[in-house]
Amino acid sequence: MSRRPDPLKRQQWLERIARFRRSELTVAEFCESEAVSAASFYQWRRRLRDDPAAGGSSPDASPGFQPVLVTAAHGSRLRLPSGVVLEIGDDLQALELVLDRLLAAEETGPC
């Protein structure tokens, strides 16, 4: 049986992860600025993502990509869950190539 985390600590991590999403930092940069380890960040993010009470997905929900329609690109920027930010520019073919590769990687799983 798993333990329920301390409600105060859970709230602190909810707020911290929200700050990360608003930032334009990598996970490593953000964790350094918050004086927390990247391992703790990933553990809490996964814990909260899997917790429906925290606004996370239910165990039955698929965590995969959501469909998008790209009609024009003006300095496109993609932020991946890992914190990596990809800047594509205005080239729709480059954006399509990046999205195709990301989808292929999602289907094959992590390396």
Phi and psi restraints in degrees (range 20) as a CNS / XPLOR table:
assign (resid 1 and name C) (resid 2 and name N)
       (resid 2 and name CA) (resid 2 and name C) 1.0 -85.4 20.0 2
assign (resid 2 and name N) (resid 2 and name CA)
       (resid 2 and name C) (resid 3 and name N) 1.0 148.1 20.0 2
assign (resid 2 and name C) (resid 3 and name N)
       (resid 3 and name CA) (resid 3 and name C) 1.0 -79.0 20.0 2
assign (resid 3 and name N) (resid 3 and name CA)
       (resid 3 and name C) (resid 4 and name N) 1.0 146.8 20.0 2
assign (resid 3 and name C) (resid 4 and name N)
       (resid 4 and name CA) (resid 4 and name C) 1.0 -83.5 20.0 2
assign (resid 4 and name N) (resid 4 and name CA)
       (resid 4 and name C) (resid 5 and name N) 1.0 132.0 20.0 2
assign (resid 4 and name C) (resid 5 and name N)
       (resid 5 and name CA) (resid 5 and name C) 1.0 -67.3 20.0 2
assign (resid 5 and name N) (resid 5 and name CA)
       (resid 5 and name C) (resid 6 and name N) 1.0 156.2 20.0 2
assign (resid 5 and name C) (resid 6 and name N)
       (resid 6 and name CA) (resid 6 and name C) 1.0 -54.7 20.0 2
assign (resid 6 and name N) (resid 6 and name CA)
       (resid 6 and name C) (resid 7 and name N) 1.0 125.9 20.0 2
assign (resid 6 and name C) (resid 7 and name N)
       (resid 7 and name CA) (resid 7 and name C) 1.0 -57.5 20.0 2
assign (resid 7 and name N) (resid 7 and name CA)
       (resid 7 and name C) (resid 8 and name N) 1.0 -35.4 20.0 2
assign (resid 7 and name C) (resid 8 and name N)
       (resid 8 and name CA) (resid 8 and name C) 1.0 -67.4 20.0 2
assign (resid 8 and name N) (resid 8 and name CA)
       (resid 8 and name C) (resid 9 and name N) 1.0 -44.7 20.0 2
assign (resid 8 and name C) (resid 9 and name N)
       (resid 9 and name CA) (resid 9 and name C) 1.0 -64.7 20.0 2
assign (resid 9 and name N) (resid 9 and name CA)
       (resid 9 and name C) (resid 10 and name N) 1.0 -40.2 20.0 2
assign (resid 9 and name C) (resid 10 and name N)
       (resid 10 and name CA) (resid 10 and name C) 1.0 -60.3 20.0 2
assign (resid 10 and name N) (resid 10 and name CA)
       (resid 10 and name C) (resid 11 and name N) 1.0 -44.7 20.0 2
assign (resid 10 and name C) (resid 11 and name N)
       (resid 11 and name CA) (resid 11 and name C) 1.0 -64.1 20.0 2
assign (resid 11 and name N) (resid 11 and name CA)
       (resid 11 and name C) (resid 12 and name N) 1.0 -40.9 20.0 2
assign (resid 11 and name C) (resid 12 and name N)
       (resid 12 and name CA) (resid 12 and name C) 1.0 -60.2 20.0 2
assign (resid 12 and name N) (resid 12 and name CA)
       (resid 12 and name C) (resid 13 and name N) 1.0 -41.7 20.0 2
assign (resid 12 and name C) (resid 13 and name N)
       (resid 13 and name CA) (resid 13 and name C) 1.0 -71.9 20.0 2
assign (resid 13 and name N) (resid 13 and name CA)
       (resid 13 and name C) (resid 14 and name N) 1.0 -35.3 20.0 2
assign (resid 13 and name C) (resid 14 and name N)
       (resid 14 and name CA) (resid 14 and name C) 1.0 -58.6 20.0 2
assign (resid 14 and name N) (resid 14 and name CA)
       (resid 14 and name C) (resid 15 and name N) 1.0 -45.9 20.0 2
assign (resid 14 and name C) (resid 15 and name N)
       (resid 15 and name CA) (resid 15 and name C) 1.0 -66.4 20.0 2
assign (resid 15 and name N) (resid 15 and name CA)
       (resid 15 and name C) (resid 16 and name N) 1.0 -40.4 20.0 2
assign (resid 15 and name C) (resid 16 and name N)
       (resid 16 and name CA) (resid 16 and name C) 1.0 -63.2 20.0 2
assign (resid 16 and name N) (resid 16 and name CA)
       (resid 16 and name C) (resid 17 and name N) 1.0 -44.3 20.0 2
assign (resid 16 and name C) (resid 17 and name N)
       (resid 17 and name CA) (resid 17 and name C) 1.0 -67.4 20.0 2
assign (resid 17 and name N) (resid 17 and name CA)
       (resid 17 and name C) (resid 18 and name N) 1.0 -35.5 20.0 2
assign (resid 17 and name C) (resid 18 and name N)
       (resid 18 and name CA) (resid 18 and name C) 1.0 -63.5 20.0 2
assign (resid 18 and name N) (resid 18 and name CA)
       (resid 18 and name C) (resid 19 and name N) 1.0 -40.9 20.0 2
assign (resid 18 and name C) (resid 19 and name N)
       (resid 19 and name CA) (resid 19 and name C) 1.0 -62.4 20.0 2
assign (resid 19 and name N) (resid 19 and name CA)
       (resid 19 and name C) (resid 20 and name N) 1.0 -40.1 20.0 2
assign (resid 19 and name C) (resid 20 and name N)
       (resid 20 and name CA) (resid 20 and name C) 1.0 -61.2 20.0 2
assign (resid 20 and name N) (resid 20 and name CA)
       (resid 20 and name C) (resid 21 and name N) 1.0 -44.3 20.0 2
assign (resid 20 and name C) (resid 21 and name N)
       (resid 21 and name CA) (resid 21 and name C) 1.0 -62.0 20.0 2
assign (resid 21 and name N) (resid 21 and name CA)
       (resid 21 and name C) (resid 22 and name N) 1.0 -32.5 20.0 2
assign (resid 21 and name C) (resid 22 and name N)
       (resid 22 and name CA) (resid 22 and name C) 1.0 -80.3 20.0 2
assign (resid 22 and name N) (resid 22 and name CA)
       (resid 22 and name C) (resid 23 and name N) 1.0 -21.4 20.0 2
assign (resid 22 and name C) (resid 23 and name N)
       (resid 23 and name CA) (resid 23 and name C) 1.0 -78.7 20.0 2
assign (resid 23 and name N) (resid 23 and name CA)
       (resid 23 and name C) (resid 24 and name N) 1.0 167.8 20.0 2
assign (resid 23 and name C) (resid 24 and name N)
       (resid 24 and name CA) (resid 24 and name C) 1.0 -113.5 20.0 2
assign (resid 24 and name N) (resid 24 and name CA)
       (resid 24 and name C) (resid 25 and name N) 1.0 29.2 20.0 2
assign (resid 24 and name C) (resid 25 and name N)
       (resid 25 and name CA) (resid 25 and name C) 1.0 -95.3 20.0 2
assign (resid 25 and name N) (resid 25 and name CA)
       (resid 25 and name C) (resid 26 and name N) 1.0 157.2 20.0 2
assign (resid 25 and name C) (resid 26 and name N)
       (resid 26 and name CA) (resid 26 and name C) 1.0 -74.8 20.0 2
assign (resid 26 and name N) (resid 26 and name CA)
       (resid 26 and name C) (resid 27 and name N) 1.0 167.9 20.0 2
assign (resid 26 and name C) (resid 27 and name N)
       (resid 27 and name CA) (resid 27 and name C) 1.0 -59.5 20.0 2
assign (resid 27 and name N) (resid 27 and name CA)
       (resid 27 and name C) (resid 28 and name N) 1.0 -44.8 20.0 2
assign (resid 27 and name C) (resid 28 and name N)
       (resid 28 and name CA) (resid 28 and name C) 1.0 -60.7 20.0 2
assign (resid 28 and name N) (resid 28 and name CA)
       (resid 28 and name C) (resid 29 and name N) 1.0 -45.7 20.0 2
assign (resid 28 and name C) (resid 29 and name N)
       (resid 29 and name CA) (resid 29 and name C) 1.0 -63.5 20.0 2
assign (resid 29 and name N) (resid 29 and name CA)
       (resid 29 and name C) (resid 30 and name N) 1.0 -44.8 20.0 2
assign (resid 29 and name C) (resid 30 and name N)
       (resid 30 and name CA) (resid 30 and name C) 1.0 -63.0 20.0 2
assign (resid 30 and name N) (resid 30 and name CA)
       (resid 30 and name C) (resid 31 and name N) 1.0 -46.0 20.0 2
assign (resid 30 and name C) (resid 31 and name N)
       (resid 31 and name CA) (resid 31 and name C) 1.0 -63.3 20.0 2
assign (resid 31 and name N) (resid 31 and name CA)
       (resid 31 and name C) (resid 32 and name N) 1.0 -37.9 20.0 2
assign (resid 31 and name C) (resid 32 and name N)
       (resid 32 and name CA) (resid 32 and name C) 1.0 -63.2 20.0 2
assign (resid 32 and name N) (resid 32 and name CA)
       (resid 32 and name C) (resid 33 and name N) 1.0 -42.7 20.0 2
assign (resid 32 and name C) (resid 33 and name N)
       (resid 33 and name CA) (resid 33 and name C) 1.0 -67.4 20.0 2
assign (resid 33 and name N) (resid 33 and name CA)
       (resid 33 and name C) (resid 34 and name N) 1.0 -27.1 20.0 2
assign (resid 33 and name C) (resid 34 and name N)
       (resid 34 and name CA) (resid 34 and name C) 1.0 -95.7 20.0 2
assign (resid 34 and name N) (resid 34 and name CA)
       (resid 34 and name C) (resid 35 and name N) 1.0 -3.9 20.0 2
assign (resid 34 and name C) (resid 35 and name N)
       (resid 35 and name CA) (resid 35 and name C) 1.0 57.8 20.0 2
assign (resid 35 and name N) (resid 35 and name CA)
       (resid 35 and name C) (resid 36 and name N) 1.0 44.9 20.0 2
assign (resid 35 and name C) (resid 36 and name N)
       (resid 36 and name CA) (resid 36 and name C) 1.0 -129.0 20.0 2
assign (resid 36 and name N) (resid 36 and name CA)
       (resid 36 and name C) (resid 37 and name N) 1.0 158.7 20.0 2
assign (resid 36 and name C) (resid 37 and name N)
       (resid 37 and name CA) (resid 37 and name C) 1.0 -81.3 20.0 2
assign (resid 37 and name N) (resid 37 and name CA)
       (resid 37 and name C) (resid 38 and name N) 1.0 150.5 20.0 2
assign (resid 37 and name C) (resid 38 and name N)
       (resid 38 and name CA) (resid 38 and name C) 1.0 -62.8 20.0 2
assign (resid 38 and name N) (resid 38 and name CA)
       (resid 38 and name C) (resid 39 and name N) 1.0 -34.9 20.0 2
assign (resid 38 and name C) (resid 39 and name N)
       (resid 39 and name CA) (resid 39 and name C) 1.0 -61.3 20.0 2
assign (resid 39 and name N) (resid 39 and name CA)
       (resid 39 and name C) (resid 40 and name N) 1.0 -43.5 20.0 2
assign (resid 39 and name C) (resid 40 and name N)
       (resid 40 and name CA) (resid 40 and name C) 1.0 -64.5 20.0 2
assign (resid 40 and name N) (resid 40 and name CA)
       (resid 40 and name C) (resid 41 and name N) 1.0 -41.4 20.0 2
assign (resid 40 and name C) (resid 41 and name N)
       (resid 41 and name CA) (resid 41 and name C) 1.0 -57.3 20.0 2
assign (resid 41 and name N) (resid 41 and name CA)
       (resid 41 and name C) (resid 42 and name N) 1.0 -51.8 20.0 2
assign (resid 41 and name C) (resid 42 and name N)
       (resid 42 and name CA) (resid 42 and name C) 1.0 -63.6 20.0 2
assign (resid 42 and name N) (resid 42 and name CA)
       (resid 42 and name C) (resid 43 and name N) 1.0 -39.4 20.0 2
assign (resid 42 and name C) (resid 43 and name N)
       (resid 43 and name CA) (resid 43 and name C) 1.0 -62.5 20.0 2
assign (resid 43 and name N) (resid 43 and name CA)
       (resid 43 and name C) (resid 44 and name N) 1.0 -47.1 20.0 2
assign (resid 43 and name C) (resid 44 and name N)
       (resid 44 and name CA) (resid 44 and name C) 1.0 -68.0 20.0 2
assign (resid 44 and name N) (resid 44 and name CA)
       (resid 44 and name C) (resid 45 and name N) 1.0 -39.3 20.0 2
assign (resid 44 and name C) (resid 45 and name N)
       (resid 45 and name CA) (resid 45 and name C) 1.0 -62.7 20.0 2
assign (resid 45 and name N) (resid 45 and name CA)
       (resid 45 and name C) (resid 46 and name N) 1.0 -42.3 20.0 2
assign (resid 45 and name C) (resid 46 and name N)
       (resid 46 and name CA) (resid 46 and name C) 1.0 -65.8 20.0 2
assign (resid 46 and name N) (resid 46 and name CA)
       (resid 46 and name C) (resid 47 and name N) 1.0 -44.5 20.0 2
assign (resid 46 and name C) (resid 47 and name N)
       (resid 47 and name CA) (resid 47 and name C) 1.0 -59.3 20.0 2
assign (resid 47 and name N) (resid 47 and name CA)
       (resid 47 and name C) (resid 48 and name N) 1.0 -45.1 20.0 2
assign (resid 47 and name C) (resid 48 and name N)
       (resid 48 and name CA) (resid 48 and name C) 1.0 -74.7 20.0 2
assign (resid 48 and name N) (resid 48 and name CA)
       (resid 48 and name C) (resid 49 and name N) 1.0 -32.0 20.0 2
assign (resid 48 and name C) (resid 49 and name N)
       (resid 49 and name CA) (resid 49 and name C) 1.0 -66.2 20.0 2
assign (resid 49 and name N) (resid 49 and name CA)
       (resid 49 and name C) (resid 50 and name N) 1.0 -34.7 20.0 2
assign (resid 49 and name C) (resid 50 and name N)
       (resid 50 and name CA) (resid 50 and name C) 1.0 -86.9 20.0 2
assign (resid 50 and name N) (resid 50 and name CA)
       (resid 50 and name C) (resid 51 and name N) 1.0 -0.5 20.0 2
assign (resid 50 and name C) (resid 51 and name N)
       (resid 51 and name CA) (resid 51 and name C) 1.0 -102.4 20.0 2
assign (resid 51 and name N) (resid 51 and name CA)
       (resid 51 and name C) (resid 52 and name N) 1.0 103.5 20.0 2
assign (resid 51 and name C) (resid 52 and name N)
       (resid 52 and name CA) (resid 52 and name C) 1.0 -56.4 20.0 2
assign (resid 52 and name N) (resid 52 and name CA)
       (resid 52 and name C) (resid 53 and name N) 1.0 -30.0 20.0 2
assign (resid 52 and name C) (resid 53 and name N)
       (resid 53 and name CA) (resid 53 and name C) 1.0 -67.4 20.0 2
assign (resid 53 and name N) (resid 53 and name CA)
       (resid 53 and name C) (resid 54 and name N) 1.0 -21.4 20.0 2
assign (resid 53 and name C) (resid 54 and name N)
       (resid 54 and name CA) (resid 54 and name C) 1.0 -96.2 20.0 2
assign (resid 54 and name N) (resid 54 and name CA)
       (resid 54 and name C) (resid 55 and name N) 1.0 9.4 20.0 2
assign (resid 54 and name C) (resid 55 and name N)
       (resid 55 and name CA) (resid 55 and name C) 1.0 86.9 20.0 2
assign (resid 55 and name N) (resid 55 and name CA)
       (resid 55 and name C) (resid 56 and name N) 1.0 10.3 20.0 2
assign (resid 55 and name C) (resid 56 and name N)
       (resid 56 and name CA) (resid 56 and name C) 1.0 -81.5 20.0 2
assign (resid 56 and name N) (resid 56 and name CA)
       (resid 56 and name C) (resid 57 and name N) 1.0 179.7 20.0 2
assign (resid 56 and name C) (resid 57 and name N)
       (resid 57 and name CA) (resid 57 and name C) 1.0 -80.7 20.0 2
assign (resid 57 and name N) (resid 57 and name CA)
       (resid 57 and name C) (resid 58 and name N) 1.0 155.1 20.0 2
assign (resid 57 and name C) (resid 58 and name N)
       (resid 58 and name CA) (resid 58 and name C) 1.0 -77.0 20.0 2
assign (resid 58 and name N) (resid 58 and name CA)
       (resid 58 and name C) (resid 59 and name N) 1.0 162.9 20.0 2
assign (resid 58 and name C) (resid 59 and name N)
       (resid 59 and name CA) (resid 59 and name C) 1.0 -59.1 20.0 2
assign (resid 59 and name N) (resid 59 and name CA)
       (resid 59 and name C) (resid 60 and name N) 1.0 -24.5 20.0 2
assign (resid 59 and name C) (resid 60 and name N)
       (resid 60 and name CA) (resid 60 and name C) 1.0 -83.8 20.0 2
assign (resid 60 and name N) (resid 60 and name CA)
       (resid 60 and name C) (resid 61 and name N) 1.0 -15.0 20.0 2
assign (resid 60 and name C) (resid 61 and name N)
       (resid 61 and name CA) (resid 61 and name C) 1.0 -75.9 20.0 2
assign (resid 61 and name N) (resid 61 and name CA)
       (resid 61 and name C) (resid 62 and name N) 1.0 144.4 20.0 2
assign (resid 61 and name C) (resid 62 and name N)
       (resid 62 and name CA) (resid 62 and name C) 1.0 -85.3 20.0 2
assign (resid 62 and name N) (resid 62 and name CA)
       (resid 62 and name C) (resid 63 and name N) 1.0 127.2 20.0 2
assign (resid 62 and name C) (resid 63 and name N)
       (resid 63 and name CA) (resid 63 and name C) 1.0 -84.3 20.0 2
assign (resid 63 and name N) (resid 63 and name CA)
       (resid 63 and name C) (resid 64 and name N) 1.0 11.3 20.0 2
assign (resid 63 and name C) (resid 64 and name N)
       (resid 64 and name CA) (resid 64 and name C) 1.0 -70.0 20.0 2
assign (resid 64 and name N) (resid 64 and name CA)
       (resid 64 and name C) (resid 65 and name N) 1.0 -171.5 20.0 2
assign (resid 64 and name C) (resid 65 and name N)
       (resid 65 and name CA) (resid 65 and name C) 1.0 -68.6 20.0 2
assign (resid 65 and name N) (resid 65 and name CA)
       (resid 65 and name C) (resid 66 and name N) 1.0 150.8 20.0 2
assign (resid 65 and name C) (resid 66 and name N)
       (resid 66 and name CA) (resid 66 and name C) 1.0 -100.0 20.0 2
assign (resid 66 and name N) (resid 66 and name CA)
       (resid 66 and name C) (resid 67 and name N) 1.0 143.3 20.0 2
assign (resid 66 and name C) (resid 67 and name N)
       (resid 67 and name CA) (resid 67 and name C) 1.0 -66.5 20.0 2
assign (resid 67 and name N) (resid 67 and name CA)
       (resid 67 and name C) (resid 68 and name N) 1.0 143.0 20.0 2
assign (resid 67 and name C) (resid 68 and name N)
       (resid 68 and name CA) (resid 68 and name C) 1.0 -136.0 20.0 2
assign (resid 68 and name N) (resid 68 and name CA)
       (resid 68 and name C) (resid 69 and name N) 1.0 155.1 20.0 2
assign (resid 68 and name C) (resid 69 and name N)
       (resid 69 and name CA) (resid 69 and name C) 1.0 -118.1 20.0 2
assign (resid 69 and name N) (resid 69 and name CA)
       (resid 69 and name C) (resid 70 and name N) 1.0 121.0 20.0 2
assign (resid 69 and name C) (resid 70 and name N)
       (resid 70 and name CA) (resid 70 and name C) 1.0 -105.9 20.0 2
assign (resid 70 and name N) (resid 70 and name CA)
       (resid 70 and name C) (resid 71 and name N) 1.0 117.8 20.0 2
assign (resid 70 and name C) (resid 71 and name N)
       (resid 71 and name CA) (resid 71 and name C) 1.0 -107.5 20.0 2
assign (resid 71 and name N) (resid 71 and name CA)
       (resid 71 and name C) (resid 72 and name N) 1.0 -23.9 20.0 2
assign (resid 71 and name C) (resid 72 and name N)
       (resid 72 and name CA) (resid 72 and name C) 1.0 -158.1 20.0 2
assign (resid 72 and name N) (resid 72 and name CA)
       (resid 72 and name C) (resid 73 and name N) 1.0 149.9 20.0 2
assign (resid 72 and name C) (resid 73 and name N)
       (resid 73 and name CA) (resid 73 and name C) 1.0 -123.3 20.0 2
assign (resid 73 and name N) (resid 73 and name CA)
       (resid 73 and name C) (resid 74 and name N) 1.0 128.5 20.0 2
assign (resid 73 and name C) (resid 74 and name N)
       (resid 74 and name CA) (resid 74 and name C) 1.0 -130.9 20.0 2
assign (resid 74 and name N) (resid 74 and name CA)
       (resid 74 and name C) (resid 75 and name N) 1.0 87.1 20.0 2
assign (resid 74 and name C) (resid 75 and name N)
       (resid 75 and name CA) (resid 75 and name C) 1.0 64.9 20.0 2
assign (resid 75 and name N) (resid 75 and name CA)
       (resid 75 and name C) (resid 76 and name N) 1.0 48.0 20.0 2
assign (resid 75 and name C) (resid 76 and name N)
       (resid 76 and name CA) (resid 76 and name C) 1.0 -59.0 20.0 2
assign (resid 76 and name N) (resid 76 and name CA)
       (resid 76 and name C) (resid 77 and name N) 1.0 139.3 20.0 2
assign (resid 76 and name C) (resid 77 and name N)
       (resid 77 and name CA) (resid 77 and name C) 1.0 -132.7 20.0 2
assign (resid 77 and name N) (resid 77 and name CA)
       (resid 77 and name C) (resid 78 and name N) 1.0 129.6 20.0 2
assign (resid 77 and name C) (resid 78 and name N)
       (resid 78 and name CA) (resid 78 and name C) 1.0 -115.0 20.0 2
assign (resid 78 and name N) (resid 78 and name CA)
       (resid 78 and name C) (resid 79 and name N) 1.0 130.1 20.0 2
assign (resid 78 and name C) (resid 79 and name N)
       (resid 79 and name CA) (resid 79 and name C) 1.0 -107.6 20.0 2
assign (resid 79 and name N) (resid 79 and name CA)
       (resid 79 and name C) (resid 80 and name N) 1.0 118.6 20.0 2
assign (resid 79 and name C) (resid 80 and name N)
       (resid 80 and name CA) (resid 80 and name C) 1.0 -86.1 20.0 2
assign (resid 80 and name N) (resid 80 and name CA)
       (resid 80 and name C) (resid 81 and name N) 1.0 157.1 20.0 2
assign (resid 80 and name C) (resid 81 and name N)
       (resid 81 and name CA) (resid 81 and name C) 1.0 -56.3 20.0 2
assign (resid 81 and name N) (resid 81 and name CA)
       (resid 81 and name C) (resid 82 and name N) 1.0 -26.6 20.0 2
assign (resid 81 and name C) (resid 82 and name N)
       (resid 82 and name CA) (resid 82 and name C) 1.0 -73.0 20.0 2
assign (resid 82 and name N) (resid 82 and name CA)
       (resid 82 and name C) (resid 83 and name N) 1.0 -10.8 20.0 2
assign (resid 82 and name C) (resid 83 and name N)
       (resid 83 and name CA) (resid 83 and name C) 1.0 101.3 20.0 2
assign (resid 83 and name N) (resid 83 and name CA)
       (resid 83 and name C) (resid 84 and name N) 1.0 -9.9 20.0 2
assign (resid 83 and name C) (resid 84 and name N)
       (resid 84 and name CA) (resid 84 and name C) 1.0 -68.3 20.0 2
assign (resid 84 and name N) (resid 84 and name CA)
       (resid 84 and name C) (resid 85 and name N) 1.0 135.3 20.0 2
assign (resid 84 and name C) (resid 85 and name N)
       (resid 85 and name CA) (resid 85 and name C) 1.0 -113.2 20.0 2
assign (resid 85 and name N) (resid 85 and name CA)
       (resid 85 and name C) (resid 86 and name N) 1.0 124.3 20.0 2
assign (resid 85 and name C) (resid 86 and name N)
       (resid 86 and name CA) (resid 86 and name C) 1.0 -106.0 20.0 2
assign (resid 86 and name N) (resid 86 and name CA)
       (resid 86 and name C) (resid 87 and name N) 1.0 126.3 20.0 2
assign (resid 86 and name C) (resid 87 and name N)
       (resid 87 and name CA) (resid 87 and name C) 1.0 -106.8 20.0 2
assign (resid 87 and name N) (resid 87 and name CA)
       (resid 87 and name C) (resid 88 and name N) 1.0 119.5 20.0 2
assign (resid 87 and name C) (resid 88 and name N)
       (resid 88 and name CA) (resid 88 and name C) 1.0 -97.1 20.0 2
assign (resid 88 and name N) (resid 88 and name CA)
       (resid 88 and name C) (resid 89 and name N) 1.0 -33.0 20.0 2
assign (resid 88 and name C) (resid 89 and name N)
       (resid 89 and name CA) (resid 89 and name C) 1.0 92.6 20.0 2
assign (resid 89 and name N) (resid 89 and name CA)
       (resid 89 and name C) (resid 90 and name N) 1.0 -152.5 20.0 2
assign (resid 89 and name C) (resid 90 and name N)
       (resid 90 and name CA) (resid 90 and name C) 1.0 -100.8 20.0 2
assign (resid 90 and name N) (resid 90 and name CA)
       (resid 90 and name C) (resid 91 and name N) 1.0 6.1 20.0 2
assign (resid 90 and name C) (resid 91 and name N)
       (resid 91 and name CA) (resid 91 and name C) 1.0 -88.1 20.0 2
assign (resid 91 and name N) (resid 91 and name CA)
       (resid 91 and name C) (resid 92 and name N) 1.0 105.5 20.0 2
assign (resid 91 and name C) (resid 92 and name N)
       (resid 92 and name CA) (resid 92 and name C) 1.0 -64.1 20.0 2
assign (resid 92 and name N) (resid 92 and name CA)
       (resid 92 and name C) (resid 93 and name N) 1.0 -32.7 20.0 2
assign (resid 92 and name C) (resid 93 and name N)
       (resid 93 and name CA) (resid 93 and name C) 1.0 -66.6 20.0 2
assign (resid 93 and name N) (resid 93 and name CA)
       (resid 93 and name C) (resid 94 and name N) 1.0 -38.9 20.0 2
assign (resid 93 and name C) (resid 94 and name N)
       (resid 94 and name CA) (resid 94 and name C) 1.0 -65.3 20.0 2
assign (resid 94 and name N) (resid 94 and name CA)
       (resid 94 and name C) (resid 95 and name N) 1.0 -42.1 20.0 2
assign (resid 94 and name C) (resid 95 and name N)
       (resid 95 and name CA) (resid 95 and name C) 1.0 -61.7 20.0 2
assign (resid 95 and name N) (resid 95 and name CA)
       (resid 95 and name C) (resid 96 and name N) 1.0 -44.2 20.0 2
assign (resid 95 and name C) (resid 96 and name N)
       (resid 96 and name CA) (resid 96 and name C) 1.0 -61.6 20.0 2
assign (resid 96 and name N) (resid 96 and name CA)
       (resid 96 and name C) (resid 97 and name N) 1.0 -41.3 20.0 2
assign (resid 96 and name C) (resid 97 and name N)
       (resid 97 and name CA) (resid 97 and name C) 1.0 -63.1 20.0 2
assign (resid 97 and name N) (resid 97 and name CA)
       (resid 97 and name C) (resid 98 and name N) 1.0 -45.3 20.0 2
assign (resid 97 and name C) (resid 98 and name N)
       (resid 98 and name CA) (resid 98 and name C) 1.0 -61.8 20.0 2
assign (resid 98 and name N) (resid 98 and name CA)
       (resid 98 and name C) (resid 99 and name N) 1.0 -46.2 20.0 2
assign (resid 98 and name C) (resid 99 and name N)
       (resid 99 and name CA) (resid 99 and name C) 1.0 -63.7 20.0 2
assign (resid 99 and name N) (resid 99 and name CA)
       (resid 99 and name C) (resid 100 and name N) 1.0 -40.3 20.0 2
assign (resid 99 and name C) (resid 100 and name N)
       (resid 100 and name CA) (resid 100 and name C) 1.0 -60.5 20.0 2
assign (resid 100 and name N) (resid 100 and name CA)
       (resid 100 and name C) (resid 101 and name N) 1.0 -43.1 20.0 2
assign (resid 100 and name C) (resid 101 and name N)
       (resid 101 and name CA) (resid 101 and name C) 1.0 -68.1 20.0 2
assign (resid 101 and name N) (resid 101 and name CA)
       (resid 101 and name C) (resid 102 and name N) 1.0 -38.9 20.0 2
assign (resid 101 and name C) (resid 102 and name N)
       (resid 102 and name CA) (resid 102 and name C) 1.0 -63.7 20.0 2
assign (resid 102 and name N) (resid 102 and name CA)
       (resid 102 and name C) (resid 103 and name N) 1.0 -42.4 20.0 2
assign (resid 102 and name C) (resid 103 and name N)
       (resid 103 and name CA) (resid 103 and name C) 1.0 -65.5 20.0 2
assign (resid 103 and name N) (resid 103 and name CA)
       (resid 103 and name C) (resid 104 and name N) 1.0 -39.7 20.0 2
assign (resid 103 and name C) (resid 104 and name N)
       (resid 104 and name CA) (resid 104 and name C) 1.0 -63.4 20.0 2
assign (resid 104 and name N) (resid 104 and name CA)
       (resid 104 and name C) (resid 105 and name N) 1.0 -41.3 20.0 2
assign (resid 104 and name C) (resid 105 and name N)
       (resid 105 and name CA) (resid 105 and name C) 1.0 -65.9 20.0 2
assign (resid 105 and name N) (resid 105 and name CA)
       (resid 105 and name C) (resid 106 and name N) 1.0 -36.7 20.0 2
assign (resid 105 and name C) (resid 106 and name N)
       (resid 106 and name CA) (resid 106 and name C) 1.0 -63.6 20.0 2
assign (resid 106 and name N) (resid 106 and name CA)
       (resid 106 and name C) (resid 107 and name N) 1.0 -39.0 20.0 2
assign (resid 106 and name C) (resid 107 and name N)
       (resid 107 and name CA) (resid 107 and name C) 1.0 -71.4 20.0 2
assign (resid 107 and name N) (resid 107 and name CA)
       (resid 107 and name C) (resid 108 and name N) 1.0 -34.5 20.0 2
assign (resid 107 and name C) (resid 108 and name N)
       (resid 108 and name CA) (resid 108 and name C) 1.0 -87.1 20.0 2
assign (resid 108 and name N) (resid 108 and name CA)
       (resid 108 and name C) (resid 109 and name N) 1.0 -15.1 20.0 2
assign (resid 108 and name C) (resid 109 and name N)
       (resid 109 and name CA) (resid 109 and name C) 1.0 86.3 20.0 2
assign (resid 109 and name N) (resid 109 and name CA)
       (resid 109 and name C) (resid 110 and name N) 1.0 175.5 20.0 2
assign (resid 109 and name C) (resid 110 and name N)
       (resid 110 and name CA) (resid 110 and name C) 1.0 -66.8 20.0 2
assign (resid 110 and name N) (resid 110 and name CA)
       (resid 110 and name C) (resid 111 and name N) 1.0 153.0 20.0 2
